[in-house]
Amino acid sequence: MATHGDDRRPCAGLWNTPMVYVNGDVTTCCLDQHLDNKLGNITEQPFDGIWNGSENHGWRVNQCEDRFEQSGPYCGRCNWQSAGAMPHDKVIAYLEGTGEVEALARYRERWGLPG
């Protein structure tokens, strides 16, 4: 896993700050003004299906595995500190709750967390 020479953790935005534009488009971040990370539109499908769907789940897992450039088109070029880092306990709970056993093991190893 690449460490980017820093302590970049998964962005809390992919879990905590959905942005819904006036036309109903949903993206992962308030900085995503051009909808690069557009997940869907609430006029076409329920918000829960958009926010907790397979695309955002995949982006979240990629963030947990230090693959930021694969976690949404906008994420690879973000300054990553705007939304803040997702706390380790919440990342672990998410990965456990979604059955991402291998990603969880790699995440714990990357950060030196007990498992």
Buried (B, 14 or more C-beta within 10 A) or exposed (E): EEEEEEEBBBBBBBBEBBBBBEEBBBBBBEBBEEBBBBBBBBEEBEBEEBBBBEBBBEBBBBBBBBBBEBBBBBBBEBEBEEBEBBEBEBBBEBBEEBEBEEBBEBBBEBEEEEE
